[in-house]
Amino acid sequence: ELLDREVKLQSEVKQCDGELQSLVYENYSKFIAATDTIRNMRTKVDGMETKMSLVKDKIKTIAEKNAVVDGKMEMRRARFDELNTVRDVMSKLNEVFELPQKCRLSMERGALG
């Protein structure tokens, strides 16, 4: 009976061993493909870090140039506002200077009408 049990266990071990070999064989190509995929992803991520660093540097440069342009534009905006104020004052002064002429014309029309 013990010998029968040993033979049966050896048979089960051989069967399990065969099933394990089949599983390894069936999944070996999947394992290799997964390993290749991981390797490719790692390579791309490593390259991506370098590219992201370059992008970060370029964004910093753009921000610095934008600050310079904004500073120059601020001076021009201030000058524009100043000139706009002067134009408004000039327009009002022009109306004041034209007032006597308008009054004369109005009086002449009133006298004629």
SEGU-688627 format. One record per atom (N, C-alpha, C): residue in one letter; chain; atom name; y, z, x. Coordinates in nm, 2 decimals. Atoms other than C-alpha are relative to their C-alpha. Layout:
<atoms>
type_mol_atom_Y_Z_X
a_A_CA_Y_Z_X;
...
</atoms>
This chain:
<atoms>
type_mol_atom_Y_Z_X
e_A_N_-0.12_0.00_0.08;
e_A_CA_0.00_0.00_0.00;
e_A_C_0.13_0.00_0.09;
l_A_N_-0.11_0.00_-0.10;
l_A_CA_0.24_0.08_0.29;
l_A_C_0.02_-0.13_0.07;
l_A_N_0.00_0.13_-0.06;
l_A_CA_0.15_-0.25_0.45;
l_A_C_0.06_-0.10_-0.10;
d_A_N_-0.05_0.09_0.11;
d_A_CA_0.22_-0.43_0.12;
d_A_C_0.15_0.02_-0.01;
r_A_N_-0.14_-0.03_0.01;
r_A_CA_0.55_-0.26_0.10;
r_A_C_0.08_-0.05_0.12;
e_A_N_-0.07_0.06_-0.12;
e_A_CA_0.64_-0.36_0.46;
e_A_C_0.01_-0.15_-0.01;
v_A_N_-0.01_0.15_0.01;
v_A_CA_0.55_-0.72_0.39;
v_A_C_0.10_-0.04_-0.10;
k_A_N_-0.10_0.03_0.11;
k_A_CA_0.75_-0.71_0.07;
k_A_C_0.14_0.02_0.05;
l_A_N_-0.13_-0.03_-0.06;
l_A_CA_1.05_-0.56_0.26;
l_A_C_0.04_-0.11_0.10;
q_A_N_-0.03_0.11_-0.10;
q_A_CA_1.02_-0.82_0.54;
q_A_C_0.04_-0.13_-0.08;
s_A_N_-0.03_0.12_0.08;
s_A_CA_1.02_-1.09_0.27;
s_A_C_0.14_0.01_-0.06;
e_A_N_-0.14_-0.02_0.05;
e_A_CA_1.33_-0.94_0.11;
e_A_C_0.10_-0.02_0.10;
v_A_N_-0.09_0.02_-0.12;
v_A_CA_1.50_-0.92_0.45;
v_A_C_0.02_-0.14_0.03;
k_A_N_-0.01_0.14_-0.03;
k_A_CA_1.42_-1.28_0.52;
k_A_C_0.08_-0.08_-0.11;
q_A_N_-0.07_0.06_0.11;
q_A_CA_1.54_-1.38_0.18;
q_A_C_0.15_0.03_0.01;
c_A_N_-0.14_-0.03_-0.01;
c_A_CA_1.87_-1.19_0.22;
c_A_C_0.06_-0.07_0.13;
d_A_N_-0.05_0.07_-0.12;
d_A_CA_1.90_-1.33_0.57;
d_A_C_0.03_-0.15_-0.02;
g_A_N_-0.02_0.14_0.03;
g_A_CA_1.86_-1.68_0.44;
g_A_C_0.12_-0.02_-0.10;
e_A_N_-0.11_0.01_0.09;
e_A_CA_2.11_-1.62_0.16;
e_A_C_0.13_0.02_0.08;
l_A_N_-0.12_-0.02_-0.09;
l_A_CA_2.36_-1.48_0.42;
l_A_C_0.03_-0.12_0.08;
q_A_N_-0.02_0.13_-0.07;
q_A_CA_2.31_-1.79_0.63;
q_A_C_0.06_-0.11_-0.09;
s_A_N_-0.05_0.10_0.09;
s_A_CA_2.37_-2.01_0.33;
s_A_C_0.15_0.03_-0.03;
l_A_N_-0.14_-0.03_0.03;
l_A_CA_2.69_-1.82_0.24;
l_A_C_0.09_-0.03_0.12;
v_A_N_-0.08_0.02_-0.12;
v_A_CA_2.81_-1.84_0.60;
v_A_C_0.02_-0.16_0.01;
y_A_N_-0.01_0.15_-0.02;
y_A_CA_2.73_-2.22_0.61;
y_A_C_0.09_-0.06_-0.11;
e_A_N_-0.08_0.05_0.11;
e_A_CA_2.89_-2.28_0.27;
e_A_C_0.15_0.03_0.02;
n_A_N_-0.14_-0.05_-0.01;
n_A_CA_3.21_-2.09_0.35;
n_A_C_0.06_-0.02_0.14;
y_A_N_-0.05_0.02_-0.14;
y_A_CA_3.24_-2.18_0.72;
y_A_C_0.12_-0.10_0.00;
s_A_N_-0.10_0.10_0.00;
s_A_CA_3.45_-2.49_0.65;
s_A_C_0.13_0.06_-0.07;
k_A_N_-0.11_-0.07_0.07;
k_A_CA_3.67_-2.28_0.41;
k_A_C_0.07_0.09_0.10;
f_A_N_-0.05_-0.09_-0.09;
f_A_CA_3.71_-2.02_0.68;
f_A_C_0.08_-0.07_0.11;
i_A_N_-0.07_0.08_-0.10;
i_A_CA_3.81_-2.28_0.94;
i_A_C_0.13_-0.05_-0.05;
a_A_N_-0.12_0.05_0.06;
a_A_CA_4.05_-2.44_0.70;
a_A_C_0.11_0.11_-0.02;
a_A_N_-0.10_-0.11_0.02;
a_A_CA_4.21_-2.10_0.62;
a_A_C_0.06_0.04_0.13;
t_A_N_-0.05_-0.04_-0.13;
t_A_CA_4.24_-2.02_0.99;
t_A_C_0.10_-0.11_0.05;
d_A_N_-0.10_0.10_-0.03;
d_A_CA_4.41_-2.36_1.05;
d_A_C_0.13_0.01_-0.08;
t_A_N_-0.12_-0.02_0.08;
t_A_CA_4.64_-2.30_0.76;
t_A_C_0.09_0.11_0.05;
i_A_N_-0.07_-0.12_-0.05;
i_A_CA_4.74_-1.96_0.89;
i_A_C_0.07_-0.03_0.13;
r_A_N_-0.06_0.04_-0.12;
r_A_CA_4.80_-2.10_1.23;
r_A_C_0.12_-0.10_-0.02;
n_A_N_-0.11_0.09_0.03;
n_A_CA_5.02_-2.38_1.09;
n_A_C_0.11_0.07_-0.06;
m_A_N_-0.10_-0.08_0.06;
m_A_CA_5.21_-2.14_0.88;
m_A_C_0.08_0.08_0.10;
r_A_N_-0.07_-0.08_-0.11;
r_A_CA_5.28_-1.92_1.18;
r_A_C_0.09_-0.08_0.09;
t_A_N_-0.08_0.09_-0.08;
t_A_CA_5.40_-2.21_1.38;
t_A_C_0.13_-0.04_-0.07;
k_A_N_-0.12_0.04_0.08;
k_A_CA_5.63_-2.32_1.10;
k_A_C_0.10_0.12_-0.02;
v_A_N_-0.08_-0.11_0.01;
v_A_CA_5.76_-1.97_1.05;
v_A_C_0.08_0.03_0.13;
d_A_N_-0.06_-0.02_-0.13;
d_A_CA_5.83_-1.93_1.42;
d_A_C_0.11_-0.10_0.02;
g_A_N_-0.11_0.11_-0.01;
g_A_CA_6.03_-2.26_1.41;
g_A_C_0.11_0.03_-0.09;
m_A_N_-0.10_-0.02_0.10;
m_A_CA_6.20_-2.15_1.10;
m_A_C_0.10_0.11_0.04;
e_A_N_-0.08_-0.11_-0.05;
e_A_CA_6.33_-1.83_1.26;
e_A_C_0.11_-0.05_0.10;
t_A_N_-0.09_0.06_-0.09;
t_A_CA_6.49_-2.04_1.53;
t_A_C_0.11_-0.08_-0.07;
k_A_N_-0.09_0.08_0.08;
k_A_CA_6.64_-2.27_1.28;
k_A_C_0.10_0.09_-0.08;
m_A_N_-0.08_-0.09_0.07;
m_A_CA_6.77_-1.98_1.07;
m_A_C_0.11_0.06_0.09;
s_A_N_-0.10_-0.05_-0.10;
s_A_CA_6.94_-1.84_1.38;
s_A_C_0.11_-0.10_0.02;
l_A_N_-0.10_0.11_-0.02;
l_A_CA_7.11_-2.17_1.44;
l_A_C_0.09_-0.01_-0.13;
v_A_N_-0.08_0.01_0.12;
v_A_CA_7.22_-2.19_1.07;
v_A_C_0.10_0.12_-0.01;
k_A_N_-0.09_-0.12_0.00;
k_A_CA_7.36_-1.83_1.10;
k_A_C_0.11_-0.02_0.09;
d_A_N_-0.11_0.02_-0.10;
d_A_CA_7.56_-1.92_1.41;
d_A_C_0.10_-0.10_-0.06;
k_A_N_-0.08_0.10_0.05;
k_A_CA_7.69_-2.23_1.24;
k_A_C_0.09_0.05_-0.12;
i_A_N_-0.07_-0.06_0.11;
i_A_CA_7.79_-2.04_0.93;
i_A_C_0.11_0.09_0.05;
k_A_N_-0.10_-0.08_-0.06;
k_A_CA_7.97_-1.79_1.15;
k_A_C_0.12_-0.08_0.06;
t_A_N_-0.10_0.09_-0.06;
t_A_CA_8.16_-2.07_1.33;
t_A_C_0.09_-0.06_-0.12;
i_A_N_-0.08_0.05_0.11;
i_A_CA_8.26_-2.22_0.99;
i_A_C_0.09_0.11_-0.06;
a_A_N_-0.08_-0.11_0.05;
a_A_CA_8.38_-1.88_0.87;
a_A_C_0.12_0.02_0.09;
e_A_N_-0.11_-0.02_-0.09;
e_A_CA_8.59_-1.84_1.18;
e_A_C_0.11_-0.11_-0.01;
k_A_N_-0.09_0.11_0.02;
k_A_CA_8.74_-2.19_1.14;
k_A_C_0.07_0.01_-0.13;
n_A_N_-0.06_-0.02_0.13;
n_A_CA_8.80_-2.12_0.78;
n_A_C_0.11_0.10_0.00;
a_A_N_-0.11_-0.10_-0.01;
a_A_CA_9.00_-1.81_0.87;
a_A_C_0.12_-0.05_0.07;
v_A_N_-0.11_0.06_-0.07;
v_A_CA_9.21_-2.01_1.11;
v_A_C_0.08_-0.09_-0.10;
v_A_N_-0.06_0.09_0.09;
v_A_CA_9.28_-2.28_0.85;
v_A_C_0.07_0.08_-0.11;
d_A_N_-0.06_-0.08_0.11;
d_A_CA_9.35_-2.01_0.58;
d_A_C_0.13_0.06_0.05;
g_A_N_-0.12_-0.05_-0.06;
g_A_CA_9.60_-1.85_0.82;
g_A_C_0.11_-0.10_0.00;
k_A_N_-0.10_0.11_0.00;
k_A_CA_9.78_-2.18_0.87;
k_A_C_0.05_-0.03_-0.14;
m_A_N_-0.04_0.03_0.14;
m_A_CA_9.78_-2.25_0.50;
m_A_C_0.08_0.11_-0.06;
e_A_N_-0.08_-0.11_0.06;
e_A_CA_9.92_-1.91_0.42;
e_A_C_0.14_-0.02_0.04;
m_A_N_-0.14_0.02_-0.04;
m_A_CA_10.23_-1.99_0.63;
m_A_C_0.06_-0.12_-0.08;
r_A_N_-0.05_0.11_0.07;
r_A_CA_10.26_-2.32_0.45;
r_A_C_0.02_0.03_-0.15;
r_A_N_-0.01_-0.04_0.14;
r_A_CA_10.20_-2.16_0.11;
r_A_C_0.13_0.08_-0.02;
a_A_N_-0.12_-0.08_0.00;
a_A_CA_10.48_-1.91_0.19;
a_A_C_0.12_-0.09_0.00;
r_A_N_-0.11_0.09_-0.01;
r_A_CA_10.71_-2.19_0.29;
r_A_C_0.02_-0.08_-0.13;
f_A_N_0.00_0.08_0.13;
f_A_CA_10.62_-2.39_-0.02;
f_A_C_0.06_0.09_-0.11;
d_A_N_-0.06_-0.09_0.10;
d_A_CA_10.70_-2.09_-0.24;
d_A_C_0.15_0.02_0.02;
e_A_N_-0.14_-0.02_-0.03;
e_A_CA_11.03_-2.04_-0.06;
e_A_C_0.08_-0.13_-0.04;
l_A_N_-0.07_0.12_0.03;
l_A_CA_11.12_-2.41_-0.10;
l_A_C_0.00_-0.02_-0.16;
n_A_N_0.00_0.01_0.15;
n_A_CA_11.02_-2.40_-0.47;
n_A_C_0.11_0.09_-0.06;
t_A_N_-0.10_-0.09_0.04;
t_A_CA_11.25_-2.10_-0.52;
t_A_C_0.14_-0.07_0.02;
v_A_N_-0.12_0.07_-0.03;
v_A_CA_11.53_-2.29_-0.35;
v_A_C_0.03_-0.12_-0.10;
r_A_N_-0.02_0.11_0.09;
r_A_CA_11.47_-2.59_-0.57;
r_A_C_0.04_0.05_-0.14;
d_A_N_-0.04_-0.05_0.13;
d_A_CA_11.49_-2.38_-0.88;
d_A_C_0.15_0.05_0.00;
v_A_N_-0.14_-0.04_-0.02;
v_A_CA_11.82_-2.23_-0.76;
v_A_C_0.09_-0.12_0.00;
m_A_N_-0.08_0.12_-0.01;
m_A_CA_11.95_-2.57_-0.68;
m_A_C_0.01_-0.07_-0.13;
s_A_N_-0.01_0.06_0.13;
s_A_CA_11.86_-2.70_-1.02;
s_A_C_0.09_0.07_-0.09;
k_A_N_-0.09_-0.08_0.08;
k_A_CA_12.04_-2.41_-1.19;
k_A_C_0.15_-0.02_0.05;
l_A_N_-0.14_0.03_-0.05;
l_A_CA_12.35_-2.47_-0.96;
l_A_C_0.05_-0.14_-0.05;
n_A_N_-0.03_0.14_0.05;
n_A_CA_12.34_-2.84_-1.05;
n_A_C_0.05_0.01_-0.15;
e_A_N_-0.04_-0.02_0.14;
e_A_CA_12.36_-2.74_-1.42;
e_A_C_0.14_0.06_-0.01;
v_A_N_-0.13_-0.06_0.01;
v_A_CA_12.65_-2.52_-1.35;
v_A_C_0.11_-0.10_0.05;
f_A_N_-0.10_0.09_-0.05;
f_A_CA_12.83_-2.79_-1.15;
f_A_C_0.02_-0.12_-0.11;
e_A_N_-0.02_0.10_0.11;
e_A_CA_12.77_-3.04_-1.44;
e_A_C_0.06_0.05_-0.12;
l_A_N_-0.06_-0.06_0.12;
l_A_CA_12.90_-2.80_-1.70;
l_A_C_0.14_-0.05_-0.03;
p_A_N_-0.14_0.04_0.03;
p_A_CA_13.27_-2.89_-1.67;
p_A_C_0.00_-0.15_-0.06;
q_A_N_0.01_0.14_0.05;
q_A_CA_13.18_-3.26_-1.71;
q_A_C_-0.06_-0.01_-0.14;
k_A_N_0.06_0.00_0.13;
k_A_CA_12.96_-3.19_-2.01;
k_A_C_0.10_0.06_-0.10;
c_A_N_-0.10_-0.05_0.10;
c_A_CA_13.23_-2.98_-2.17;
c_A_C_0.11_-0.10_-0.03;
r_A_N_-0.10_0.11_0.02;
r_A_CA_13.49_-3.26_-2.12;
r_A_C_-0.06_-0.10_-0.09;
l_A_N_0.06_0.10_0.08;
l_A_CA_13.25_-3.51_-2.27;
l_A_C_-0.02_0.05_-0.15;
s_A_N_0.01_-0.06_0.13;
s_A_CA_13.18_-3.28_-2.56;
s_A_C_0.13_0.01_-0.07;
m_A_N_-0.13_-0.02_0.06;
m_A_CA_13.55_-3.21_-2.62;
m_A_C_0.05_-0.14_-0.04;
e_A_N_-0.04_0.14_0.03;
e_A_CA_13.62_-3.59_-2.61;
e_A_C_-0.07_-0.05_-0.12;
r_A_N_0.07_0.04_0.12;
r_A_CA_13.35_-3.66_-2.86;
r_A_C_0.04_0.07_-0.12;
g_A_N_-0.05_-0.08_0.12;
g_A_CA_13.47_-3.38_-3.08;
g_A_C_0.14_-0.05_-0.04;
a_A_N_-0.13_0.05_0.03;
a_A_CA_13.82_-3.52_-3.06;
a_A_C_0.00_-0.14_-0.06;
l_A_N_0.02_0.13_0.05;
l_A_CA_13.70_-3.87_-3.13;
l_A_C_-0.07_0.00_-0.14;
g_A_N_0.08_0.00_0.11;
g_A_CA_13.46_-3.78_-3.40;
g_A_C_0.05_0.06_-0.12;
</atoms>
